[in-house]
Amino acid sequence: MRAWSGRILSVAVPLAVFGFLALVPTFSVDIPRLFDGPLDTPGTLQILALCLLFGGVAMSYDLLFGYTGLLSFGHALYFAIGVYLTAIGLTKWEWSLPKTLLVVAAVGLVAPLVLGAVSLRVGGIAFAMVTLAFAQAGTVLVAKNPDGLTGAEEGVFLNVDPLPEFFIGVFNMKNLYWLTLGYAIVVFVVVRWAVASSPGRVWQAVRENELRVEVLGLRPFSHKLMAFVLASFLATAGGVVYAILIGGATPEVASANFTLSLLIMVVLGGAGMRWGALLGGILYTYLDQRLPALASSEQVQDLPRVFRTPLSEPLFVLGVLFILLVFFLPGGIAGIGRRGRRRGLRALEEAVKPGGARGGVVDEAEAGA
């Protein structure tokens, strides 16, 4: 009974959620204080698109951290590869969109294959430091602006001429929203499929006890490298979508702070859970986008100084919220739904089985008759 109910929920819930999200641009609903305008306005759709985009990127990082147990501080490097190669290819080298996407895909596979093979020679904190070193090298490369390609602090503005017309301009923000939603759906499906596959089960075993996996005759290194390449490639694909959505590349995407933000998203939503990273990425990005507006609002500025000063600092508010959520919800936001679903399934089983509550009432009625 539990397995049957779980299969139905695993298909029905994602279809319902993503189906609803696909209809969001058609709603002219105004939600005061949450957004500055109706849901179908370009400004609101761009915020929602960023939430979905980073929710997808967070899911790619969760494949490493949540399911395989690899703490990487260099995931931003592969996202930045997608962002900068797309911007440079279309703008500086004047390539066509298909050629640019082909090159980005090739680099998005080769780079993590080579760098992952080097990084995974060590484990634990040493692995985290090696990935951080590679990410810092990428940050330095962007800052050095070789041959004027990366634009240093100014970044690279995207040449939109090679893009399809339905992705150009604020009036096509609905299409850009659907693009980011499509990316989030693809990442969700790929991650769920990969985790449920045979290598995915090995990844989770490596997370729990790598030595035991090795004793069983399996090769942890090759499986970890597989997870590393897949997660990095999905992040690179997210970088392509980000470049098209934002209209260029900025050096922030190559910084180690971006990887730390992904880590916070995963922990916030719930590491290694079906909806955890997606929920964490959406919530974190929304707060990151909306808290500055809240900090400068009249409601906050009219408060006494003891409250106004901390609330005027978006990072302080975000940090306090993160601490509270981690303290009171150690399993993340998705942990609430998992606990509730388990209780519901237990109640359903108890109600329908012969010895359950409903079965007991029926038995008593029959006995009385």
PyMOL commands that set and color helices and strands:
alter all, ss='L'
color gray80, all
select helices_A, chain A and resi 2-26+42-65+75-92+97-119+124-144+146-148+152-154+165-167+170-196+198-208+210-215+220-246+251-254+256-269+276-295+298-301+305-311+314-328+333-352+357-368
alter helices_A, ss='H'
color red, helices_A
select strands_A, chain A and resi 156-157+248-249
alter strands_A, ss='S'
color yellow, strands_A
deselect
rebuild
show_as cartoon
